[in-house]
Amino acid sequence: MTINVEYNYIDSLLKATINSEGDVNGGDGFSPFPGNANQLILALAPYVEALEKSGGVVGEFVNPKYTDESRTKFKKPTRLECMMQDYPIILKDRPGEPAKVGVTIFGDQPYEET
């Protein structure tokens, strides 16, 4: 299964694998690992089935924001979050029917405020 890597994990993942500097801009001034606009379109029946199976429980994590690199003081109160990237994981165990998950990638379309 291939899923998106959350923004707060990419730098440490790159440092541990392919680039000790982490997520640095390329020669064009942009990251070779651009962000995305997360929008989900899903069928309700498999979603409801997955929620019924799990009792509505999905994986959660805490993503604290720290005041500095020492990571000893919070910038603001933190909250529980869950990731849209985990949705295919909760669908994968549907008996008799594999999860049907896809992606659409649009070309570079810079945002211009009017």
C-alpha positions in Angstrom: 0.0 0.0 0.0 1.3 3.5 -0.9 -0.1 6.5 1.0 0.8 10.1 1.4 3.4 11.2 4.0 2.2 13.8 6.4 4.0 17.2 6.3 5.3 16.9 9.8 7.0 13.5 9.0 8.6 14.2 5.7 11.7 16.0 6.9 12.7 13.4 9.4 11.9 10.6 6.9 14.1 12.2 4.3 16.9 12.7 6.8 16.8 9.1 7.8 16.7 7.8 4.2 17.8 9.8 1.2 19.1 13.2 2.2 20.8 14.1 5.5 19.7 17.7 5.0 16.0 16.7 4.9 13.5 18.6 2.8 15.5 21.3 1.0 14.7 23.2 -2.1 16.0 22.1 -5.4 17.8 24.3 -7.9 14.5 25.8 -9.0 13.8 27.0 -5.5 11.0 24.5 -4.8 10.9 21.3 -2.8 11.1 18.2 -5.0 8.4 16.9 -2.6 5.6 19.4 -3.0 2.6 19.6 -0.7 -1.0 19.0 -1.7 -4.5 20.1 -1.2 -6.3 17.3 0.6 -9.8 16.7 -0.7 -11.6 13.5 -0.1 -14.3 12.0 -2.2 -15.7 8.7 -0.9 -18.5 6.3 -1.1 -20.6 6.3 2.0 -21.4 2.6 2.2 -17.8 1.4 2.7 -17.1 4.3 5.0 -20.2 3.5 7.2 -19.2 -0.2 7.2 -15.7 0.6 8.3 -17.0 2.9 11.1 -19.4 0.2 12.3 -16.7 -2.4 12.3 -14.3 -0.1 14.3 -17.1 1.4 16.5 -16.2 4.8 15.0 -12.6 4.6 16.3 -9.8 5.7 13.9 -6.1 6.0 14.7 -5.2 9.3 16.4 -2.0 11.1 17.3 -0.8 14.2 19.0 1.1 16.8 16.9 2.5 19.3 19.4 4.0 22.6 18.2 7.1 23.6 20.2 8.5 27.0 20.9 12.1 26.0 19.8 14.4 23.2 18.8 14.8 22.0 22.4 11.2 20.7 22.2 10.6 21.3 25.9 7.9 24.0 25.8 4.7 24.0 23.8 3.9 27.0 21.6 0.2 26.4 22.2 -2.1 23.7 23.5 -2.1 20.6 21.3 -5.0 18.4 20.1 -5.7 14.9 18.9 -5.7 14.6 15.2 -6.3 11.8 12.7 -4.9 11.7 9.1 -6.9 11.4 5.9 -4.0 9.2 4.7 -5.2 6.5 7.2 -8.6 6.1 5.5 -7.3 3.4 3.0 -5.9 1.5 6.0 -9.3 1.2 7.7 -10.8 0.1 4.3 -8.2 -2.6 3.6 -9.8 -5.3 5.8 -13.2 -5.4 4.1 -13.9 -9.1 3.6 -14.5 -10.1 0.0 -13.9 -6.7 -1.5 -10.5 -5.0 -1.7 -10.4 -1.3 -1.0 -10.8 0.8 -4.1 -8.7 3.9 -3.5 -7.3 6.2 -6.2 -5.7 9.5 -6.6 -5.9 12.4 -9.1 -2.9 14.6 -9.7 -3.3 18.0 -11.3 -0.4 19.8 -12.9 1.2 22.8 -11.4 -1.4 25.5 -11.0 0.0 28.4 -9.0 -2.6 30.2 -6.9 -3.0 33.9 -7.7 -5.1 36.1 -5.4 -7.4 38.5 -7.2 
